[in-house]
Structures are given as C-alpha cells and as structure tokens.
C-alpha cells in the first residue's frame, strides 16, 4: 500500500473507520516485510546447511547412514524447494537416498531386524549380501539360525517348509568364511530348537 492508497481510504471512509483500516493495513504491511526477511533468512540457512552436508559427504566426514539421516531432517523442514536444492547442492539425488535408506541396517551393532512377513518398505539386506540370521518365535525365543546371501527368499522358504517364526535379525558378514564362524557362534549361544531337530 502506498501513501496515495491511504489517502484514498481516508477520503472514502468515515474518519474513525478510515483510521482503523489504515493502521491495520500498515500493521499487515509490516508483518509481510518481516515474513519476507524471515523467508530470505530461512532460504540462506538452508543453503548453508546443504553446502555443509554436501561438503562433509564429499570429504568422507559423513557416512551413508548419516547422510540418510540428514536427508530425513531436511525433508522434515517442509520448506518449498528444499529437495530440489538438496539434489543440486549435495549432489546425491534424494529419491535414490530414500531407496538406499530402506536397505541400511536398523538394528543393534549394524544388524537388520524386522517382523515376518517383511513389510514392503521395511529395511532388509540387499540381495547378495552375506548374512547370518536368527529367527524368533512368538515369545521372542531364537528358534533357528542360518546363513544366506538372499534373505527374503530364504525366509519365505522357511515358512513354506513349516517353520513358524514372527521376527528375524540378520547380521552382515564380510564373506562366507566370516558367516560360517558367526553362524557357529550363534548356534552355540542360542541352541535353537529347529536347528537341533534338523541335525538329528
């Protein structure tokens, strides 16, 4: 609003109403100016944040799980244009990171944990990743220990063979030799009943 508009209001309205409308309009203009300054400050802060995240990622100071966590925080900001800015400044497409995050370990000591059947969007090892897994029954007792590089199909095969379980945990392994050693240790630790039946 300009001074000319304020004058027009005063000419068109009764004096007491004109003063009220004019002062309210002035108040609204001040709020709009503050909002514009805040929006500019918010955009600048986001830009600084994304440059720091991108720099730390490129220099190896951020791990992939940390980068995914940073993306979750940026997505939670609910700022218009933030994800386009992420792609441009950080350099790792946010949509790809969302998919990668589904495959990151979500349990203790870098393991994956989950319910069975596995929900479509639940974290799980990438197909081909060697793991040792433990199946748990309805009272959360370990009932089976095994190893595989194809966890989802293996769990489906166990269910079809009659094994009853409701939860699982998968431990990543460097290679098959590491998997054999870990599997042996977990078998001795848990003494799962389904493995004992199978070995008789």
Secondary structure, 3 states (H helix, E strand, C coil): CCHHHHHHHHHHCCHHHHHHHHHHHHHHHHHHHHHHHHHHHHHHHHHHHHHHHHHHHHCCCCCHHHHHHHHHHHHCCCCCCHHHHHHHHHCCCHHHHHHHHCCCCCCHHHCEEEECCCCCCCCCCCCCCCEEEEEECCCCCEEEEEEECCHHHHHHHHHHCCCCCCEEEEEECCCHHHHHHHHHHHHHHHCCHHHHHHHC
